[in-house]
Amino acid sequence: MLTEQLPSKADFMALKADFKTLEGKFDALEPKVDGLRLTLNIVLALIGLLVALGLVEPVSKLLGP
């Protein structure tokens, strides 16, 4: 009865296949995340430049004391 509850080799092979599938999906997402990170860095740099040039008020001034 106890052996019926233990995972079989087939169970482990199915789990391994599932992990391979997930790994492939994460690998496909990596370039998209890198692209978003680059875009966010550019936007933040541009906002910083606008604040430094005095064209935009810093958030701290907009929120008040």
PDBQT receptor file of N, H, CA, C and O in Angstrom, charges set to zero:
ATOM      1  N   MET A   1       0.827  -1.186   0.000  1.00  0.00    +0.000 N 
ATOM      2  CA  MET A   1       0.000   0.000   0.000  1.00  0.00    +0.000 C 
ATOM      3  C   MET A   1       0.878   1.259   0.000  1.00  0.00    +0.000 C 
ATOM      4  O   MET A   1       0.551   2.237  -0.674  1.00  0.00    +0.000 OA
ATOM      5  N   LEU A   2       1.976   1.244   0.741  1.00  0.00    +0.000 N 
ATOM      6  H   LEU A   2       2.242   0.450   1.288  1.00  0.00    +0.000 HD
ATOM      7  CA  LEU A   2       2.862   2.400   0.806  1.00  0.00    +0.000 C 
ATOM      8  C   LEU A   2       3.508   2.668  -0.550  1.00  0.00    +0.000 C 
ATOM      9  O   LEU A   2       3.692   3.824  -0.929  1.00  0.00    +0.000 OA
ATOM     10  N   THR A   3       3.847   1.628  -1.271  1.00  0.00    +0.000 N 
ATOM     11  H   THR A   3       3.697   0.689  -0.963  1.00  0.00    +0.000 HD
ATOM     12  CA  THR A   3       4.510   1.809  -2.561  1.00  0.00    +0.000 C 
ATOM     13  C   THR A   3       3.594   2.442  -3.594  1.00  0.00    +0.000 C 
ATOM     14  O   THR A   3       4.085   3.019  -4.565  1.00  0.00    +0.000 OA
ATOM     15  N   GLU A   4       2.286   2.356  -3.421  1.00  0.00    +0.000 N 
ATOM     16  H   GLU A   4       1.887   1.887  -2.633  1.00  0.00    +0.000 HD
ATOM     17  CA  GLU A   4       1.352   2.985  -4.346  1.00  0.00    +0.000 C 
ATOM     18  C   GLU A   4       1.417   4.516  -4.249  1.00  0.00    +0.000 C 
ATOM     19  O   GLU A   4       1.071   5.218  -5.199  1.00  0.00    +0.000 OA
ATOM     20  N   GLN A   5       1.857   5.021  -3.105  1.00  0.00    +0.000 N 
ATOM     21  H   GLN A   5       2.138   4.451  -2.332  1.00  0.00    +0.000 HD
ATOM     22  CA  GLN A   5       1.916   6.460  -2.908  1.00  0.00    +0.000 C 
ATOM     23  C   GLN A   5       3.254   7.057  -3.335  1.00  0.00    +0.000 C 
ATOM     24  O   GLN A   5       3.364   8.276  -3.466  1.00  0.00    +0.000 OA
ATOM     25  N   LEU A   6       4.247   6.245  -3.551  1.00  0.00    +0.000 N 
ATOM     26  H   LEU A   6       4.158   5.254  -3.445  1.00  0.00    +0.000 HD
ATOM     27  CA  LEU A   6       5.555   6.730  -3.956  1.00  0.00    +0.000 C 
ATOM     28  C   LEU A   6       5.559   7.042  -5.451  1.00  0.00    +0.000 C 
ATOM     29  O   LEU A   6       4.937   6.323  -6.232  1.00  0.00    +0.000 OA
ATOM     30  N   PRO A   7       6.251   8.104  -5.854  1.00  0.00    +0.000 N 
ATOM     31  CA  PRO A   7       6.300   8.416  -7.287  1.00  0.00    +0.000 C 
ATOM     32  C   PRO A   7       7.113   7.375  -8.045  1.00  0.00    +0.000 C 
ATOM     33  O   PRO A   7       8.095   6.838  -7.531  1.00  0.00    +0.000 OA
ATOM     34  N   SER A   8       6.697   7.105  -9.251  1.00  0.00    +0.000 N 
ATOM     35  H   SER A   8       5.900   7.542  -9.669  1.00  0.00    +0.000 HD
ATOM     36  CA  SER A   8       7.393   6.139 -10.094  1.00  0.00    +0.000 C 
ATOM     37  C   SER A   8       8.427   6.860 -10.957  1.00  0.00    +0.000 C 
ATOM     38  O   SER A   8       8.499   8.089 -10.968  1.00  0.00    +0.000 OA
ATOM     39  N   LYS A   9       9.214   6.084 -11.668  1.00  0.00    +0.000 N 
ATOM     40  H   LYS A   9       9.156   5.086 -11.659  1.00  0.00    +0.000 HD
ATOM     41  CA  LYS A   9      10.191   6.670 -12.580  1.00  0.00    +0.000 C 
ATOM     42  C   LYS A   9       9.476   7.478 -13.654  1.00  0.00    +0.000 C 
ATOM     43  O   LYS A   9       9.962   8.528 -14.073  1.00  0.00    +0.000 OA
ATOM     44  N   ALA A  10       8.332   6.994 -14.097  1.00  0.00    +0.000 N 
ATOM     45  H   ALA A  10       7.937   6.140 -13.757  1.00  0.00    +0.000 HD
ATOM     46  CA  ALA A  10       7.550   7.720 -15.107  1.00  0.00    +0.000 C 
ATOM     47  C   ALA A  10       7.093   9.072 -14.565  1.00  0.00    +0.000 C 
ATOM     48  O   ALA A  10       7.070  10.060 -15.300  1.00  0.00    +0.000 OA
ATOM     49  N   ASP A  11       6.730   9.120 -13.285  1.00  0.00    +0.000 N 
ATOM     50  H   ASP A  11       6.748   8.317 -12.688  1.00  0.00    +0.000 HD
ATOM     51  CA  ASP A  11       6.337  10.392 -12.666  1.00  0.00    +0.000 C 
ATOM     52  C   ASP A  11       7.492  11.385 -12.705  1.00  0.00    +0.000 C 
ATOM     53  O   ASP A  11       7.307  12.557 -13.035  1.00  0.00    +0.000 OA
ATOM     54  N   PHE A  12       8.680  10.908 -12.366  1.00  0.00    +0.000 N 
ATOM     55  H   PHE A  12       8.830   9.956 -12.097  1.00  0.00    +0.000 HD
ATOM     56  CA  PHE A  12       9.862  11.780 -12.383  1.00  0.00    +0.000 C 
ATOM     57  C   PHE A  12      10.206  12.223 -13.803  1.00  0.00    +0.000 C 
ATOM     58  O   PHE A  12      10.629  13.361 -14.009  1.00  0.00    +0.000 OA
ATOM     59  N   MET A  13      10.032  11.344 -14.773  1.00  0.00    +0.000 N 
ATOM     60  H   MET A  13       9.689  10.419 -14.606  1.00  0.00    +0.000 HD
ATOM     61  CA  MET A  13      10.313  11.707 -16.163  1.00  0.00    +0.000 C 
ATOM     62  C   MET A  13       9.307  12.764 -16.648  1.00  0.00    +0.000 C 
ATOM     63  O   MET A  13       9.680  13.687 -17.372  1.00  0.00    +0.000 OA
ATOM     64  N   ALA A  14       8.050  12.629 -16.255  1.00  0.00    +0.000 N 
ATOM     65  H   ALA A  14       7.748  11.878 -15.668  1.00  0.00    +0.000 HD
ATOM     66  CA  ALA A  14       7.034  13.622 -16.625  1.00  0.00    +0.000 C 
ATOM     67  C   ALA A  14       7.359  14.964 -15.973  1.00  0.00    +0.000 C 
ATOM     68  O   ALA A  14       7.217  16.015 -16.597  1.00  0.00    +0.000 OA
ATOM     69  N   LEU A  15       7.790  14.921 -14.731  1.00  0.00    +0.000 N 
ATOM     70  H   LEU A  15       7.906  14.067 -14.224  1.00  0.00    +0.000 HD
ATOM     71  CA  LEU A  15       8.159  16.148 -14.024  1.00  0.00    +0.000 C 
ATOM     72  C   LEU A  15       9.361  16.814 -14.696  1.00  0.00    +0.000 C 
ATOM     73  O   LEU A  15       9.404  18.036 -14.836  1.00  0.00    +0.000 OA
ATOM     74  N   LYS A  16      10.322  16.011 -15.104  1.00  0.00    +0.000 N 
ATOM     75  H   LYS A  16      10.287  15.018 -14.991  1.00  0.00    +0.000 HD
ATOM     76  CA  LYS A  16      11.498  16.534 -15.799  1.00  0.00    +0.000 C 
ATOM     77  C   LYS A  16      11.088  17.201 -17.108  1.00  0.00    +0.000 C 
ATOM     78  O   LYS A  16      11.622  18.253 -17.457  1.00  0.00    +0.000 OA
ATOM     79  N   ALA A  17      10.151  16.603 -17.831  1.00  0.00    +0.000 N 
ATOM     80  H   ALA A  17       9.718  15.748 -17.548  1.00  0.00    +0.000 HD
ATOM     81  CA  ALA A  17       9.671  17.188 -19.085  1.00  0.00    +0.000 C 
ATOM     82  C   ALA A  17       8.960  18.512 -18.819  1.00  0.00    +0.000 C 
ATOM     83  O   ALA A  17       9.107  19.470 -19.578  1.00  0.00    +0.000 OA
ATOM     84  N   ASP A  18       8.188  18.553 -17.732  1.00  0.00    +0.000 N 
ATOM     85  H   ASP A  18       8.069  17.775 -17.116  1.00  0.00    +0.000 HD
ATOM     86  CA  ASP A  18       7.503  19.803 -17.369  1.00  0.00    +0.000 C 
ATOM     87  C   ASP A  18       8.518  20.904 -17.062  1.00  0.00    +0.000 C 
ATOM     88  O   ASP A  18       8.340  22.047 -17.482  1.00  0.00    +0.000 OA
ATOM     89  N   PHE A  19       9.575  20.565 -16.337  1.00  0.00    +0.000 N 
ATOM     90  H   PHE A  19       9.720  19.636 -15.996  1.00  0.00    +0.000 HD
ATOM     91  CA  PHE A  19      10.608  21.552 -16.025  1.00  0.00    +0.000 C 
ATOM     92  C   PHE A  19      11.311  22.038 -17.291  1.00  0.00    +0.000 C 
ATOM     93  O   PHE A  19      11.644  23.218 -17.403  1.00  0.00    +0.000 OA
ATOM     94  N   LYS A  20      11.534  21.144 -18.232  1.00  0.00    +0.000 N 
ATOM     95  H   LYS A  20      11.263  20.186 -18.141  1.00  0.00    +0.000 HD
ATOM     96  CA  LYS A  20      12.154  21.543 -19.505  1.00  0.00    +0.000 C 
ATOM     97  C   LYS A  20      11.250  22.520 -20.252  1.00  0.00    +0.000 C 
ATOM     98  O   LYS A  20      11.726  23.490 -20.843  1.00  0.00    +0.000 OA
ATOM     99  N   THR A  21       9.948  22.258 -20.222  1.00  0.00    +0.000 N 
ATOM    100  H   THR A  21       9.562  21.470 -19.742  1.00  0.00    +0.000 HD
ATOM    101  CA  THR A  21       8.989  23.155 -20.874  1.00  0.00    +0.000 C 
ATOM    102  C   THR A  21       9.016  24.524 -20.209  1.00  0.00    +0.000 C 
ATOM    103  O   THR A  21       9.050  25.549 -20.890  1.00  0.00    +0.000 OA
ATOM    104  N   LEU A  22       9.001  24.542 -18.887  1.00  0.00    +0.000 N 
ATOM    105  H   LEU A  22       8.973  23.710 -18.334  1.00  0.00    +0.000 HD
ATOM    106  CA  LEU A  22       9.058  25.811 -18.163  1.00  0.00    +0.000 C 
ATOM    107  C   LEU A  22      10.357  26.557 -18.437  1.00  0.00    +0.000 C 
ATOM    108  O   LEU A  22      10.363  27.778 -18.587  1.00  0.00    +0.000 OA
ATOM    109  N   GLU A  23      11.448  25.817 -18.501  1.00  0.00    +0.000 N 
ATOM    110  H   GLU A  23      11.444  24.824 -18.379  1.00  0.00    +0.000 HD
ATOM    111  CA  GLU A  23      12.745  26.431 -18.782  1.00  0.00    +0.000 C 
ATOM    112  C   GLU A  23      12.730  27.113 -20.147  1.00  0.00    +0.000 C 
ATOM    113  O   GLU A  23      13.273  28.206 -20.308  1.00  0.00    +0.000 OA
ATOM    114  N   GLY A  24      12.110  26.468 -21.121  1.00  0.00    +0.000 N 
ATOM    115  H   GLY A  24      11.669  25.580 -20.990  1.00  0.00    +0.000 HD
ATOM    116  CA  GLY A  24      12.007  27.055 -22.448  1.00  0.00    +0.000 C 
ATOM    117  C   GLY A  24      11.180  28.324 -22.446  1.00  0.00    +0.000 C 
ATOM    118  O   GLY A  24      11.498  29.283 -23.149  1.00  0.00    +0.000 OA
ATOM    119  N   LYS A  25      10.114  28.330 -21.653  1.00  0.00    +0.000 N 
ATOM    120  H   LYS A  25       9.856  27.551 -21.082  1.00  0.00    +0.000 HD
ATOM    121  CA  LYS A  25       9.270  29.529 -21.574  1.00  0.00    +0.000 C 
ATOM    122  C   LYS A  25      10.018  30.673 -20.902  1.00  0.00    +0.000 C 
ATOM    123  O   LYS A  25       9.905  31.819 -21.336  1.00  0.00    +0.000 OA
ATOM    124  N   PHE A  26      10.778  30.382 -19.854  1.00  0.00    +0.000 N 
ATOM    125  H   PHE A  26      10.870  29.450 -19.502  1.00  0.00    +0.000 HD
ATOM    126  CA  PHE A  26      11.571  31.419 -19.200  1.00  0.00    +0.000 C 
ATOM    127  C   PHE A  26      12.656  31.946 -20.132  1.00  0.00    +0.000 C 
ATOM    128  O   PHE A  26      12.929  33.146 -20.150  1.00  0.00    +0.000 OA
ATOM    129  N   ASP A  27      13.271  31.065 -20.901  1.00  0.00    +0.000 N 
ATOM    130  H   ASP A  27      13.049  30.090 -20.887  1.00  0.00    +0.000 HD
ATOM    131  CA  ASP A  27      14.292  31.496 -21.858  1.00  0.00    +0.000 C 
ATOM    132  C   ASP A  27      13.690  32.431 -22.909  1.00  0.00    +0.000 C 
ATOM    133  O   ASP A  27      14.348  33.370 -23.356  1.00  0.00    +0.000 OA
ATOM    134  N   ALA A  28      12.439  32.172 -23.301  1.00  0.00    +0.000 N 
ATOM    135  H   ALA A  28      11.905  31.408 -22.937  1.00  0.00    +0.000 HD
ATOM    136  CA  ALA A  28      11.778  33.025 -24.279  1.00  0.00    +0.000 C 
ATOM    137  C   ALA A  28      11.424  34.388 -23.680  1.00  0.00    +0.000 C 
ATOM    138  O   ALA A  28      11.375  35.386 -24.399  1.00  0.00    +0.000 OA
ATOM    139  N   LEU A  29      11.179  34.436 -22.378  1.00  0.00    +0.000 N 
ATOM    140  H   LEU A  29      11.218  33.625 -21.793  1.00  0.00    +0.000 HD
ATOM    141  CA  LEU A  29      10.831  35.703 -21.724  1.00  0.00    +0.000 C 
ATOM    142  C   LEU A  29      12.041  36.588 -21.458  1.00  0.00    +0.000 C 
ATOM    143  O   LEU A  29      11.906  37.808 -21.365  1.00  0.00    +0.000 OA
ATOM    144  N   GLU A  30      13.205  35.996 -21.336  1.00  0.00    +0.000 N 
ATOM    145  H   GLU A  30      13.314  35.005 -21.411  1.00  0.00    +0.000 HD
ATOM    146  CA  GLU A  30      14.405  36.746 -20.965  1.00  0.00    +0.000 C 
ATOM    147  C   GLU A  30      14.688  37.938 -21.880  1.00  0.00    +0.000 C 
ATOM    148  O   GLU A  30      14.949  39.027 -21.370  1.00  0.00    +0.000 OA
ATOM    149  N   PRO A  31      14.649  37.786 -23.210  1.00  0.00    +0.000 N 
ATOM    150  CA  PRO A  31      14.898  38.956 -24.068  1.00  0.00    +0.000 C 
ATOM    151  C   PRO A  31      13.854  40.048 -23.880  1.00  0.00    +0.000 C 
ATOM    152  O   PRO A  31      14.174  41.233 -23.965  1.00  0.00    +0.000 OA
ATOM    153  N   LYS A  32      12.611  39.659 -23.626  1.00  0.00    +0.000 N 
ATOM    154  H   LYS A  32      12.351  38.696 -23.557  1.00  0.00    +0.000 HD
ATOM    155  CA  LYS A  32      11.550  40.652 -23.422  1.00  0.00    +0.000 C 
ATOM    156  C   LYS A  32      11.791  41.432 -22.136  1.00  0.00    +0.000 C 
ATOM    157  O   LYS A  32      11.598  42.647 -22.102  1.00  0.00    +0.000 OA
ATOM    158  N   VAL A  33      12.205  40.750 -21.090  1.00  0.00    +0.000 N 
ATOM    159  H   VAL A  33      12.362  39.762 -21.117  1.00  0.00    +0.000 HD
ATOM    160  CA  VAL A  33      12.500  41.417 -19.828  1.00  0.00    +0.000 C 
ATOM    161  C   VAL A  33      13.691  42.353 -19.998  1.00  0.00    +0.000 C 
ATOM    162  O   VAL A  33      13.687  43.467 -19.474  1.00  0.00    +0.000 OA
ATOM    163  N   ASP A  34      14.700  41.909 -20.721  1.00  0.00    +0.000 N 
ATOM    164  H   ASP A  34      14.703  41.005 -21.147  1.00  0.00    +0.000 HD
ATOM    165  CA  ASP A  34      15.865  42.763 -20.982  1.00  0.00    +0.000 C 
ATOM    166  C   ASP A  34      15.457  44.013 -21.756  1.00  0.00    +0.000 C 
ATOM    167  O   ASP A  34      15.953  45.105 -21.476  1.00  0.00    +0.000 OA
ATOM    168  N   GLY A  35      14.560  43.861 -22.725  1.00  0.00    +0.000 N 
ATOM    169  H   GLY A  35      14.158  42.974 -22.952  1.00  0.00    +0.000 HD
ATOM    170  CA  GLY A  35      14.082  45.003 -23.488  1.00  0.00    +0.000 C 
ATOM    171  C   GLY A  35      13.303  45.973 -22.615  1.00  0.00    +0.000 C 
ATOM    172  O   GLY A  35      13.460  47.187 -22.745  1.00  0.00    +0.000 OA
ATOM    173  N   LEU A  36      12.472  45.455 -21.734  1.00  0.00    +0.000 N 
ATOM    174  H   LEU A  36      12.344  44.469 -21.629  1.00  0.00    +0.000 HD
ATOM    175  CA  LEU A  36      11.724  46.314 -20.816  1.00  0.00    +0.000 C 
ATOM    176  C   LEU A  36      12.653  47.040 -19.857  1.00  0.00    +0.000 C 
ATOM    177  O   LEU A  36      12.448  48.213 -19.545  1.00  0.00    +0.000 OA
ATOM    178  N   ARG A  37      13.680  46.332 -19.393  1.00  0.00    +0.000 N 
ATOM    179  H   ARG A  37      13.847  45.380 -19.647  1.00  0.00    +0.000 HD
ATOM    180  CA  ARG A  37      14.654  46.943 -18.479  1.00  0.00    +0.000 C 
ATOM    181  C   ARG A  37      15.371  48.097 -19.171  1.00  0.00    +0.000 C 
ATOM    182  O   ARG A  37      15.563  49.158 -18.578  1.00  0.00    +0.000 OA
ATOM    183  N   LEU A  38      15.762  47.891 -20.417  1.00  0.00    +0.000 N 
ATOM    184  H   LEU A  38      15.606  47.029 -20.899  1.00  0.00    +0.000 HD
ATOM    185  CA  LEU A  38      16.435  48.945 -21.181  1.00  0.00    +0.000 C 
ATOM    186  C   LEU A  38      15.504  50.139 -21.379  1.00  0.00    +0.000 C 
ATOM    187  O   LEU A  38      15.910  51.287 -21.195  1.00  0.00    +0.000 OA
ATOM    188  N   THR A  39      14.271  49.869 -21.750  1.00  0.00    +0.000 N 
ATOM    189  H   THR A  39      13.941  48.937 -21.899  1.00  0.00    +0.000 HD
ATOM    190  CA  THR A  39      13.296  50.949 -21.951  1.00  0.00    +0.000 C 
ATOM    191  C   THR A  39      13.090  51.744 -20.663  1.00  0.00    +0.000 C 
ATOM    192  O   THR A  39      13.064  52.974 -20.692  1.00  0.00    +0.000 OA
ATOM    193  N   LEU A  40      12.943  51.055 -19.544  1.00  0.00    +0.000 N 
ATOM    194  H   LEU A  40      12.964  50.055 -19.520  1.00  0.00    +0.000 HD
ATOM    195  CA  LEU A  40      12.752  51.727 -18.261  1.00  0.00    +0.000 C 
ATOM    196  C   LEU A  40      13.963  52.577 -17.901  1.00  0.00    +0.000 C 
ATOM    197  O   LEU A  40      13.812  53.699 -17.418  1.00  0.00    +0.000 OA
ATOM    198  N   ASN A  41      15.146  52.057 -18.129  1.00  0.00    +0.000 N 
ATOM    199  H   ASN A  41      15.269  51.146 -18.521  1.00  0.00    +0.000 HD
ATOM    200  CA  ASN A  41      16.366  52.829 -17.849  1.00  0.00    +0.000 C 
ATOM    201  C   ASN A  41      16.438  54.088 -18.702  1.00  0.00    +0.000 C 
ATOM    202  O   ASN A  41      16.849  55.141 -18.216  1.00  0.00    +0.000 OA
ATOM    203  N   ILE A  42      16.047  53.993 -19.956  1.00  0.00    +0.000 N 
ATOM    204  H   ILE A  42      15.713  53.137 -20.351  1.00  0.00    +0.000 HD
ATOM    205  CA  ILE A  42      16.056  55.164 -20.840  1.00  0.00    +0.000 C 
ATOM    206  C   ILE A  42      15.044  56.204 -20.360  1.00  0.00    +0.000 C 
ATOM    207  O   ILE A  42      15.344  57.397 -20.315  1.00  0.00    +0.000 OA
ATOM    208  N   VAL A  43      13.852  55.745 -20.004  1.00  0.00    +0.000 N 
ATOM    209  H   VAL A  43      13.609  54.776 -20.040  1.00  0.00    +0.000 HD
ATOM    210  CA  VAL A  43      12.819  56.670 -19.522  1.00  0.00    +0.000 C 
ATOM    211  C   VAL A  43      13.280  57.366 -18.248  1.00  0.00    +0.000 C 
ATOM    212  O   VAL A  43      13.130  58.580 -18.114  1.00  0.00    +0.000 OA
ATOM    213  N   LEU A  44      13.840  56.604 -17.316  1.00  0.00    +0.000 N 
ATOM    214  H   LEU A  44      13.962  55.617 -17.425  1.00  0.00    +0.000 HD
ATOM    215  CA  LEU A  44      14.321  57.208 -16.067  1.00  0.00    +0.000 C 
ATOM    216  C   LEU A  44      15.456  58.201 -16.322  1.00  0.00    +0.000 C 
ATOM    217  O   LEU A  44      15.519  59.251 -15.682  1.00  0.00    +0.000 OA
ATOM    218  N   ALA A  45      16.341  57.874 -17.245  1.00  0.00    +0.000 N 
ATOM    219  H   ALA A  45      16.290  57.021 -17.765  1.00  0.00    +0.000 HD
ATOM    220  CA  ALA A  45      17.433  58.800 -17.582  1.00  0.00    +0.000 C 
ATOM    221  C   ALA A  45      16.886  60.082 -18.198  1.00  0.00    +0.000 C 
ATOM    222  O   ALA A  45      17.364  61.173 -17.887  1.00  0.00    +0.000 OA
ATOM    223  N   LEU A  46      15.898  59.962 -19.060  1.00  0.00    +0.000 N 
ATOM    224  H   LEU A  46      15.509  59.076 -19.313  1.00  0.00    +0.000 HD
ATOM    225  CA  LEU A  46      15.301  61.151 -19.669  1.00  0.00    +0.000 C 
ATOM    226  C   LEU A  46      14.578  62.008 -18.635  1.00  0.00    +0.000 C 
ATOM    227  O   LEU A  46      14.663  63.235 -18.682  1.00  0.00    +0.000 OA
ATOM    228  N   ILE A  47      13.877  61.385 -17.715  1.00  0.00    +0.000 N 
ATOM    229  H   ILE A  47      13.808  60.388 -17.676  1.00  0.00    +0.000 HD
ATOM    230  CA  ILE A  47      13.213  62.142 -16.649  1.00  0.00    +0.000 C 
ATOM    231  C   ILE A  47      14.252  62.858 -15.797  1.00  0.00    +0.000 C 
ATOM    232  O   ILE A  47      14.080  64.027 -15.450  1.00  0.00    +0.000 OA
ATOM    233  N   GLY A  48      15.322  62.163 -15.463  1.00  0.00    +0.000 N 
ATOM    234  H   GLY A  48      15.463  61.213 -15.744  1.00  0.00    +0.000 HD
ATOM    235  CA  GLY A  48      16.400  62.794 -14.699  1.00  0.00    +0.000 C 
ATOM    236  C   GLY A  48      17.004  63.974 -15.431  1.00  0.00    +0.000 C 
ATOM    237  O   GLY A  48      17.311  64.997 -14.819  1.00  0.00    +0.000 OA
ATOM    238  N   LEU A  49      17.176  63.842 -16.727  1.00  0.00    +0.000 N 
ATOM    239  H   LEU A  49      16.927  63.011 -17.225  1.00  0.00    +0.000 HD
ATOM    240  CA  LEU A  49      17.712  64.935 -17.538  1.00  0.00    +0.000 C 
ATOM    241  C   LEU A  49      16.756  66.127 -17.551  1.00  0.00    +0.000 C 
ATOM    242  O   LEU A  49      17.182  67.275 -17.425  1.00  0.00    +0.000 OA
ATOM    243  N   LEU A  50      15.478  65.850 -17.703  1.00  0.00    +0.000 N 
ATOM    244  H   LEU A  50      15.132  64.917 -17.806  1.00  0.00    +0.000 HD
ATOM    245  CA  LEU A  50      14.479  66.930 -17.701  1.00  0.00    +0.000 C 
ATOM    246  C   LEU A  50      14.441  67.653 -16.360  1.00  0.00    +0.000 C 
ATOM    247  O   LEU A  50      14.301  68.875 -16.313  1.00  0.00    +0.000 OA
ATOM    248  N   VAL A  51      14.565  66.902 -15.278  1.00  0.00    +0.000 N 
ATOM    249  H   VAL A  51      14.678  65.909 -15.316  1.00  0.00    +0.000 HD
ATOM    250  CA  VAL A  51      14.589  67.511 -13.944  1.00  0.00    +0.000 C 
ATOM    251  C   VAL A  51      15.869  68.346 -13.790  1.00  0.00    +0.000 C 
ATOM    252  O   VAL A  51      15.822  69.473 -13.295  1.00  0.00    +0.000 OA
ATOM    253  N   ALA A  52      17.008  67.788 -14.216  1.00  0.00    +0.000 N 
ATOM    254  H   ALA A  52      17.046  66.873 -14.618  1.00  0.00    +0.000 HD
ATOM    255  CA  ALA A  52      18.287  68.503 -14.099  1.00  0.00    +0.000 C 
ATOM    256  C   ALA A  52      18.282  69.800 -14.906  1.00  0.00    +0.000 C 
ATOM    257  O   ALA A  52      18.885  70.790 -14.492  1.00  0.00    +0.000 OA
ATOM    258  N   LEU A  53      17.613  69.800 -16.041  1.00  0.00    +0.000 N 
ATOM    259  H   LEU A  53      17.122  68.996 -16.377  1.00  0.00    +0.000 HD
ATOM    260  CA  LEU A  53      17.544  70.998 -16.873  1.00  0.00    +0.000 C 
ATOM    261  C   LEU A  53      16.478  71.980 -16.393  1.00  0.00    +0.000 C 
ATOM    262  O   LEU A  53      16.367  73.089 -16.915  1.00  0.00    +0.000 OA
ATOM    263  N   GLY A  54      15.704  71.572 -15.406  1.00  0.00    +0.000 N 
ATOM    264  H   GLY A  54      15.794  70.672 -14.981  1.00  0.00    +0.000 HD
ATOM    265  CA  GLY A  54      14.670  72.444 -14.858  1.00  0.00    +0.000 C 
ATOM    266  C   GLY A  54      13.406  72.492 -15.689  1.00  0.00    +0.000 C 
ATOM    267  O   GLY A  54      12.567  73.372 -15.496  1.00  0.00    +0.000 OA
ATOM    268  N   LEU A  55      13.263  71.565 -16.601  1.00  0.00    +0.000 N 
ATOM    269  H   LEU A  55      13.945  70.850 -16.758  1.00  0.00    +0.000 HD
ATOM    270  CA  LEU A  55      12.075  71.539 -17.449  1.00  0.00    +0.000 C 
ATOM    271  C   LEU A  55      10.904  70.818 -16.789  1.00  0.00    +0.000 C 
ATOM    272  O   LEU A  55       9.757  70.964 -17.212  1.00  0.00    +0.000 OA
ATOM    273  N   VAL A  56      11.198  70.049 -15.763  1.00  0.00    +0.000 N 
ATOM    274  H   VAL A  56      12.130  69.930 -15.419  1.00  0.00    +0.000 HD
ATOM    275  CA  VAL A  56      10.176  69.304 -15.021  1.00  0.00    +0.000 C 
ATOM    276  C   VAL A  56      10.485  69.433 -13.540  1.00  0.00    +0.000 C 
ATOM    277  O   VAL A  56      11.644  69.348 -13.133  1.00  0.00    +0.000 OA
ATOM    278  N   GLU A  57       9.457  69.637 -12.740  1.00  0.00    +0.000 N 
ATOM    279  H   GLU A  57       8.516  69.706 -13.070  1.00  0.00    +0.000 HD
ATOM    280  CA  GLU A  57       9.654  69.725 -11.286  1.00  0.00    +0.000 C 
ATOM    281  C   GLU A  57       9.887  68.339 -10.703  1.00  0.00    +0.000 C 
ATOM    282  O   GLU A  57       9.250  67.377 -11.133  1.00  0.00    +0.000 OA
ATOM    283  N   PRO A  58      10.791  68.218  -9.729  1.00  0.00    +0.000 N 
ATOM    284  CA  PRO A  58      10.962  66.926  -9.075  1.00  0.00    +0.000 C 
ATOM    285  C   PRO A  58       9.683  66.530  -8.332  1.00  0.00    +0.000 C 
ATOM    286  O   PRO A  58       8.911  67.395  -7.918  1.00  0.00    +0.000 OA
ATOM    287  N   VAL A  59       9.469  65.272  -8.172  1.00  0.00    +0.000 N 
ATOM    288  H   VAL A  59      10.095  64.570  -8.508  1.00  0.00    +0.000 HD
ATOM    289  CA  VAL A  59       8.281  64.762  -7.502  1.00  0.00    +0.000 C 
ATOM    290  C   VAL A  59       8.174  65.313  -6.094  1.00  0.00    +0.000 C 
ATOM    291  O   VAL A  59       7.069  65.609  -5.639  1.00  0.00    +0.000 OA
ATOM    292  N   SER A  60       9.287  65.460  -5.391  1.00  0.00    +0.000 N 
ATOM    293  H   SER A  60      10.185  65.219  -5.761  1.00  0.00    +0.000 HD
ATOM    294  CA  SER A  60       9.260  65.964  -4.023  1.00  0.00    +0.000 C 
ATOM    295  C   SER A  60       8.650  67.359  -3.966  1.00  0.00    +0.000 C 
ATOM    296  O   SER A  60       7.958  67.682  -3.001  1.00  0.00    +0.000 OA
ATOM    297  N   LYS A  61       8.891  68.198  -4.982  1.00  0.00    +0.000 N 
ATOM    298  H   LYS A  61       9.453  67.935  -5.766  1.00  0.00    +0.000 HD
ATOM    299  CA  LYS A  61       8.302  69.532  -5.009  1.00  0.00    +0.000 C 
ATOM    300  C   LYS A  61       6.823  69.482  -5.366  1.00  0.00    +0.000 C 
ATOM    301  O   LYS A  61       6.033  70.297  -4.890  1.00  0.00    +0.000 OA
ATOM    302  N   LEU A  62       6.459  68.531  -6.199  1.00  0.00    +0.000 N 
ATOM    303  H   LEU A  62       7.101  67.869  -6.586  1.00  0.00    +0.000 HD
ATOM    304  CA  LEU A  62       5.065  68.413  -6.595  1.00  0.00    +0.000 C 
ATOM    305  C   LEU A  62       4.185  67.938  -5.449  1.00  0.00    +0.000 C 
ATOM    306  O   LEU A  62       3.021  68.328  -5.357  1.00  0.00    +0.000 OA
ATOM    307  N   LEU A  63       4.732  67.100  -4.575  1.00  0.00    +0.000 N 
ATOM    308  H   LEU A  63       5.678  66.784  -4.650  1.00  0.00    +0.000 HD
ATOM    309  CA  LEU A  63       3.954  66.551  -3.463  1.00  0.00    +0.000 C 
ATOM    310  C   LEU A  63       3.871  67.525  -2.282  1.00  0.00    +0.000 C 
ATOM    311  O   LEU A  63       2.982  67.401  -1.439  1.00  0.00    +0.000 OA
ATOM    312  N   GLY A  64       4.765  68.463  -2.221  1.00  0.00    +0.000 N 
ATOM    313  H   GLY A  64       5.486  68.564  -2.906  1.00  0.00    +0.000 HD
ATOM    314  CA  GLY A  64       4.755  69.437  -1.133  1.00  0.00    +0.000 C 
ATOM    315  C   GLY A  64       5.438  68.895   0.127  1.00  0.00    +0.000 C 
ATOM    316  O   GLY A  64       6.029  67.815   0.120  1.00  0.00    +0.000 OA
ATOM    317  N   PRO A  65       5.337  69.694   1.229  1.00  0.00    +0.000 N 
ATOM    318  CA  PRO A  65       6.039  69.303   2.459  1.00  0.00    +0.000 C 
ATOM    319  C   PRO A  65       5.451  68.107   3.148  1.00  0.00    +0.000 C 
ATOM    320  O   PRO A  65       5.955  67.685   4.190  1.00  0.00    +0.000 OA
TER     321      PRO A  65
